Amino acid sequence: MPDYPKTDLNTVRRLAKRGVYDEATVHAIVDEALICHAGFVHDGRPFVMPTIHVRTGRTVYLHGAPANRMLSVIASGVPVCLTMTLIDGIVFARSVFHHSMNYRSAMLFGTGRAVTDPEEKWKAFEALTEHIAKGRWNDARVPNEVETKTTAVVAVEIESASAKVRTGGANDEEEDYALPVWAGVLPLSLTPGTPEPDPRMENGTSVPEYVRRYTRTK
Ligand SMILES: Cc1cc2nc3c(=O)[nH]c(=O)nc-3n(C[C@H](O)[C@H](O)[C@H](O)COP(=O)(O)OP(=O)(O)OC[C@H]3O[C@@H](n4cnc5c(N)ncnc54)[C@H](O)[C@@H]3O)c2cc1C
């Protein structure tokens, strides 16, 4: 798959070796993340909003109430920066200075637009639902006319992107390796708990496979 071209905008400068620009890596992070943070400027002030997203090709869709500041500003065609962050572990070093995290993060740059085409909007609803739980769209009641009208969808075309990936253990100073301080990695991951059925669940409705075996990784 093609790389996102490296430019002044998307080139990771600090610890540049952790910068990754191939589409497969960037998109895998975007797709695994349950939420993104949408950054934009409104009235001269930056806002960074956590929100649900989905990627289709090089387009990211966001949705919500039409009066929502984030959606109306992004729909007006302003530059947007979307960030997705996955935490893989805490890196404990012998020195406080060298503590770190193992992570995979993606930053996407693009321009927003309102999604007004009914077919594109419908596909975005389906993609958003499937992004959270693959299989849910065909199981749950789909949006009715009122719900569809009262939900705004915006698209951000990805014009530039980067990923940054840190793996491995602590990088301590040579003289610190002799210190009797525990060092190592505490792996962290998103682990589903036991499903808690709604108290008004009809008898006989079993927990779907995509809930029982929920995972974010492919
Ligand atoms: C969980 C986590 C914790 C972090 N903690 C710290 C911290 O405590 N202190 C700290 O200084 N840094 C931290 N970072 C790294 C931080 O995100 C930046 O990478 C760092 O500030 C380096 O910026 P820069 O000056 O090299 O690049 P900038 O000039 O700020 O960025 C240039 C371009 O590089 C790309 N880029 C930069 N960082 C990332 C990224 N993380 N993911 C994807 N693309 C990126 C973007 O396209 C950006 O436009 C953390 C990252 C993560 C994911």
The ligand as an ORCA input file, in Angstrom:
! r2SCAN-3c Opt
* xyz 0 1
  C       0.833      7.874     24.668
  C       1.867      8.891     24.264
  C       2.543      9.589     25.235
  C       3.474     10.558     24.894
  N       4.085     11.276     25.870
  C       4.922     12.285     25.552
  C       5.488     13.132     26.551
  O       5.228     12.988     27.736
  N       6.331     14.120     26.153
  C       6.633     14.318     24.830
  O       7.381     15.239     24.505
  N       6.128     13.532     23.876
  C       5.273     12.544     24.198
  N       4.723     11.759     23.211
  C       5.168     11.985     21.834
  C       4.412     13.127     21.202
  O       3.174     12.644     20.729
  C       5.184     13.742     20.000
  O       5.573     12.708     19.148
  C       6.375     14.546     20.489
  O       5.898     15.714     21.099
  C       7.367     14.848     19.383
  O       6.986     15.910     18.611
  P       7.964     16.563     17.523
  O       8.409     17.905     18.010
  O       9.002     15.609     17.077
  O       7.036     16.668     16.337
  P       6.061     17.844     15.894
  O       6.845     18.880     15.168
  O       5.203     18.269     17.036
  O       5.209     17.034     14.873
  C       5.563     16.928     13.517
  C       4.675     15.907     12.881
  O       5.068     14.609     13.320
  C       3.927     13.793     13.394
  N       3.814     13.289     14.794
  C       4.380     13.792     15.896
  N       4.050     13.073     16.980
  C       3.238     12.083     16.542
  C       2.578     11.041     17.179
  N       2.673     10.812     18.509
  N       1.836     10.192     16.424
  C       1.710     10.365     15.093
  N       2.329     11.364     14.422
  C       3.084     12.205     15.144
  C       2.727     14.640     13.043
  O       2.404     14.438     11.683
  C       3.220     16.030     13.300
  O       2.543     17.003     12.548
  C       3.780     10.796     23.527
  C       3.102     10.067     22.542
  C       2.144      9.142     22.903
  C       1.418      8.408     21.820
*
